[in-house]
Amino acid sequence: DVSCTSNVFLFAGSLIEQLTTEKYECMVCCEVVRIVAPVWSCQNCYHVFHLNCIKKWARSPASQAEDGNSGWRCPACQNASTQVPKIYTCFCGKVHNPEWNRNEIPHSCGELCGKKRQCSDCPHLCNILCHPGPCPSCPAFVTKTCECGQTSHSVRCGQSTKIRCSNVCGNTLNCGKHNCTQVCHAGKCSPCQLTVQQVCYCGSNFKEVLCGTKEEFSDGFGNFSCQNICGKKLNCGRHNCTQVCHPQPCQLCPRLPQVVYRCPCGQTPLSKLLELGCVERKICTDPIPSCGKTCGKPLSCGSYELIHTCESLCHEGECRPCSRTSNIYCRCGFKKKVTAITFMCDKRCNKKRSCGRHKCNEVCCVDTEHKCSLVCGRKLNCGLHRCEEPCHRGSCQTCWQTSFDELTCYCGESVIYPPVPCGTQPPECKKTCTRPHDCDHPVYHSCHSEEKCPPCTYLTQKWCMGKHELRSNIPCHLTDISCGLRCNQMLKCGMHKCKRICHKGECLIDEECKQPCIIPRLYCNHPCMAPCHPSSPCPTTSCCAKVGLFVASNEILTFFFFRIAAISIATKLTDLQLGDSVEISRLITKKEMKQARLQCDEECLALQRNRRLAEALEIDDNSDPFNIRSSGPKYSDLLKEDARKDLKFVSDIEKEMRMLVEAVNKGKHTKKSHCYPPMNRDHRRIIHELAQVYGIESVSYDNEPKRNVVITAVKGKSICPSNTLTSVLDKEMQSRPPPPIPHYKQTDKSSGNGGLSKPLKEEPVIDYFDVQD
């Protein structure tokens, strides 16, 4: 408790010092928390954030809990909250918009805290001034009794550990006969572990059970039925009981004179036989007089339609076997045959036994209860021993074996003294784990009985798998981290770089590079563009690259597809398939070259004037004295192509970046950030490329599918280009040549239709210089 209290004071003191000296950073915007800035403090981890930052974070999609219904997560401890903070309050929550006082803790009201302490049974409120961090433990002293209630001690109110004395518990166990021998302990006493011997009702069998187990079924004659014949002497003292082991007293002897009133066959009362001269019975061993009539008792043979009866004269004991034959069923009623005695069929019983696990499998079964005679054999709750009881339904009894060795935790601080019931888990220990760990970070988990420690969650800095950037706030146990950027590692071919997203292991393991070859061709200096072939020469194929045609000013280029697209492919197809080249200049007429030239616009005329002025002043063409080239932003062709595909997205991104740059340049803050919602890889790449043009820092966070981009504008470093990407694309669209006008064939006036005829089918003239970039 002393170490816990000291840790609380150290944490609170560190928070107070950092907030007072303005060295504490908000985890959302990564900027310093000023003394006069409105803040919000998490009541679970006590981290402090800007109020506006936590509002934006709570409304962002990245902050939502995984189940979608628990609200938003704290950026530090990931604790879910349902309400979004709206008001700036002091740390104790009593004063709204507290004013800063030089003599008080920043963001506090200067009054007593008064919050309830974390200890649930402590009735005292926090008695120190309004403060950040958790409240310290209660300093008051109270009187508490030990676990067994025999002794009392004066302890600190905030002490969470339970008090145990060195006396023996002594409470009565569940059996009601013995007392608990454990030292003062928490919770209920363990069941009595002494074994006692129980006897069956007939007294012929015994078994050992735990003391107090199933004793409520004892009726004074025994505790259980052994399912054997009782065999006890009846009250007559001459005959034995023929019932199955039973709890009640045995019945009267069935041959006593006061019980028997009729002859053995039951047809004639003994009173009539006495009148005829029969001797009166005195004891149970005297024979019962016979009436001399046919017995007539029904036999077990026969059928439902025809019942066979005993043909012998009135007699004692069982009847003789039937001498007649008939169609009789087996004892289970499944089969029948012609016989004079009872027979059994070969059908096996498929009904479940009383345990509910095994089948009866008896041949021609007539049993109604189907009791199971197998041993249970299931593992007990201890996980070491098996149940030795007959197979039964429900859970097995607790393991009755006991250990007389002390059971300790891993570090040996917490001890359970013997006797220890089998299967008892090691005691819970509040001390810090002392096992060897892979890292040297502080250990925050307690001593445990599991062999493997929980993963280390200490936040560290780690390089991504491709060594592109050093990522911050990464838990120590995470090893494979992807930054979301391209790998850009040189492949085995030596010409291309890996285009995969930052990954683990080698770039191409069992595959070959299939990127287009960049070796220049021999005659046109265009790249080969065939699949990468580092160990073989480039194939001799025709070049399909687009070339430029100069306009009158020799500055602006326009791309076109030469007439080889139609004429040369039709006439020289065989030569091209053999790998020969075709001279294109001979296939283009001067008229077509003239039609392919573009007229100079204002920008072209300005470039001509600048060139003439540079020649007059003897200025090198490679220099840029008028800052002409650097004045406009440099947008890559890939970025332009992406913008043409999704112009609205690019326009929205540029608007957000321009607003961010203007806000940081006009405001008093040196940095401002903006977090975009999670998006796919292509959209993130567009944001990164646009951020380079605007001079904005951009970083990707989180893993897929929640990976998002955060941009940060820096005052003096970030700029707003004069021409946006959308305006550049508009100018390029305007500078394109107009589409060709289709021509129609006309007939001569001297034709047979009076000089006019209907126009033929419209055939647009193909213009091979109509460029579409």
Summary of the structure (lengths in Angstrom):
residues: 773
radius of gyration: 50.6
end to end distance: 74.7
largest distance: 169.6
contacts: 1925
relative contact order: 0.04
helix: 17%
strand: 17%
